[in-house]
Amino acid sequence: MTVDEMLAELPNLQPHEWEAVSSKACELIREELFKDIGQPKSQSAAESCSAESDGWIGSIDSLPEDFAANHDHYIWGTPKRW
């Protein structure tokens, strides 16, 4: 499955699947960031991840408008920040 095919499937995920995807993405990003410590590159892992994820912005219509600001509320049930 290509990245584009995986991204196309994101709107079909159930809440528990979102949690698993989010958790795995964070794990992979952390691994990449820690791997880079002391190893200068032309583009950091964080910048690379950000550049890749820019295409996702606005791609899921079913999320609440304040999801970005209050994602912890929707994922973990914490109080809303805004």
KEGUBA-188529 format. One record per residue (C-alpha): residue in one letter; x, y, z; residue number from 1. Coordinates in steps of 0.2 Angstrom, whole numbers, always signed. Layout:
residuo A | xx X | yy Y | zz Z | num NUM
...
***
This chain:
residuo M | xx +0 | yy +0 | zz +0 | num 1
residuo T | xx +7 | yy +17 | zz -5 | num 2
residuo V | xx +7 | yy +32 | zz +7 | num 3
residuo D | xx -6 | yy +40 | zz -4 | num 4
residuo E | xx -17 | yy +25 | zz -3 | num 5
residuo M | xx -15 | yy +25 | zz +16 | num 6
residuo L | xx -20 | yy +43 | zz +17 | num 7
residuo A | xx -35 | yy +40 | zz +7 | num 8
residuo E | xx -41 | yy +28 | zz +20 | num 9
residuo L | xx -39 | yy +40 | zz +35 | num 10
residuo P | xx -57 | yy +46 | zz +34 | num 11
residuo N | xx -63 | yy +28 | zz +35 | num 12
residuo L | xx -55 | yy +25 | zz +52 | num 13
residuo Q | xx -65 | yy +22 | zz +68 | num 14
residuo P | xx -59 | yy +32 | zz +84 | num 15
residuo H | xx -50 | yy +17 | zz +91 | num 16
residuo E | xx -41 | yy +15 | zz +75 | num 17
residuo W | xx -36 | yy +34 | zz +75 | num 18
residuo E | xx -28 | yy +31 | zz +92 | num 19
residuo A | xx -18 | yy +17 | zz +86 | num 20
residuo V | xx -12 | yy +26 | zz +70 | num 21
residuo S | xx -8 | yy +42 | zz +81 | num 22
residuo S | xx +2 | yy +32 | zz +93 | num 23
residuo K | xx +12 | yy +23 | zz +80 | num 24
residuo A | xx +15 | yy +39 | zz +71 | num 25
residuo C | xx +22 | yy +47 | zz +87 | num 26
residuo E | xx +32 | yy +32 | zz +90 | num 27
residuo L | xx +40 | yy +32 | zz +73 | num 28
residuo I | xx +43 | yy +51 | zz +74 | num 29
residuo R | xx +51 | yy +50 | zz +91 | num 30
residuo E | xx +63 | yy +36 | zz +84 | num 31
residuo E | xx +68 | yy +46 | zz +70 | num 32
residuo L | xx +71 | yy +62 | zz +80 | num 33
residuo F | xx +82 | yy +52 | zz +93 | num 34
residuo K | xx +91 | yy +43 | zz +79 | num 35
residuo D | xx +96 | yy +60 | zz +72 | num 36
residuo I | xx +104 | yy +67 | zz +88 | num 37
residuo G | xx +122 | yy +71 | zz +84 | num 38
residuo Q | xx +120 | yy +67 | zz +66 | num 39
residuo P | xx +117 | yy +84 | zz +56 | num 40
residuo K | xx +107 | yy +82 | zz +41 | num 41
residuo S | xx +102 | yy +94 | zz +28 | num 42
residuo Q | xx +84 | yy +92 | zz +34 | num 43
residuo S | xx +79 | yy +87 | zz +51 | num 44
residuo A | xx +67 | yy +73 | zz +54 | num 45
residuo A | xx +54 | yy +85 | zz +61 | num 46
residuo E | xx +55 | yy +96 | zz +46 | num 47
residuo S | xx +54 | yy +81 | zz +35 | num 48
residuo C | xx +38 | yy +74 | zz +44 | num 49
residuo S | xx +30 | yy +92 | zz +44 | num 50
residuo A | xx +33 | yy +93 | zz +25 | num 51
residuo E | xx +25 | yy +76 | zz +22 | num 52
residuo S | xx +10 | yy +79 | zz +33 | num 53
residuo D | xx +6 | yy +96 | zz +26 | num 54
residuo G | xx -4 | yy +87 | zz +12 | num 55
residuo W | xx -15 | yy +80 | zz +25 | num 56
residuo I | xx -21 | yy +97 | zz +32 | num 57
residuo G | xx -40 | yy +98 | zz +28 | num 58
residuo S | xx -41 | yy +81 | zz +20 | num 59
residuo I | xx -53 | yy +74 | zz +33 | num 60
residuo D | xx -70 | yy +83 | zz +33 | num 61
residuo S | xx -78 | yy +74 | zz +47 | num 62
residuo L | xx -67 | yy +81 | zz +61 | num 63
residuo P | xx -73 | yy +95 | zz +72 | num 64
residuo E | xx -67 | yy +112 | zz +67 | num 65
residuo D | xx -57 | yy +114 | zz +83 | num 66
residuo F | xx -49 | yy +96 | zz +82 | num 67
residuo A | xx -31 | yy +103 | zz +80 | num 68
residuo A | xx -32 | yy +114 | zz +95 | num 69
residuo N | xx -41 | yy +102 | zz +106 | num 70
residuo H | xx -35 | yy +85 | zz +99 | num 71
residuo D | xx -31 | yy +79 | zz +117 | num 72
residuo H | xx -49 | yy +82 | zz +122 | num 73
residuo Y | xx -55 | yy +72 | zz +107 | num 74
residuo I | xx -42 | yy +58 | zz +109 | num 75
residuo W | xx -39 | yy +56 | zz +127 | num 76
residuo G | xx -55 | yy +66 | zz +135 | num 77
residuo T | xx -45 | yy +80 | zz +143 | num 78
residuo P | xx -53 | yy +97 | zz +145 | num 79
residuo K | xx -54 | yy +107 | zz +130 | num 80
residuo R | xx -40 | yy +121 | zz +129 | num 81
residuo W | xx -50 | yy +133 | zz +118 | num 82
***
